[in-house]
Amino acid sequence: MCHQNSKSSLEKQTNLTELEYLKTEHFDIFQELMKQFKCDVRVCQEWLTKPKRPLQGKSPFKQLTINADEVMDMLIRMRTGDFS
């Protein structure tokens, strides 16, 4: 899959708790997110934690606890170019 730097250097750049949670609890979403953002951990983390208008102003990470399918649907729509 993706080659990552040593864990200590990644931890210095970003807090990985959201990504670690995503990897263990919603692996399909984790894989799609990594594919979309070309395994850029910083960009994935930012995308996960910033509010999104299509999610009624919630962050994708917060939306996971409400309805994980909406997060996956958003990622698929981004990949296919469906911004309707």
Stockholm file with secondary structure:
# STOCKHOLM 1.0

chainA/1-84         MCHQNSKSSLEKQTNLTELEYLKTEHFDIFQELMKQFKCDVRVCQEWLTKPKRPLQGKSPFKQLTINADEVMDMLIRMRTGDFS
#=GR chainA/1-84 SS CCCCCCHHHHHHHCCCHHHHHHHHHCHHHHHHHHHHTTTCHHHHHHHHHSCCGGGTTCCHHHHHHHHHHHHHHHHHHHHHTCCC
#=GC SS_cons        CCCCCCHHHHHHHCCCHHHHHHHHHCHHHHHHHHHHTTTCHHHHHHHHHSCCGGGTTCCHHHHHHHHHHHHHHHHHHHHHTCCC
//
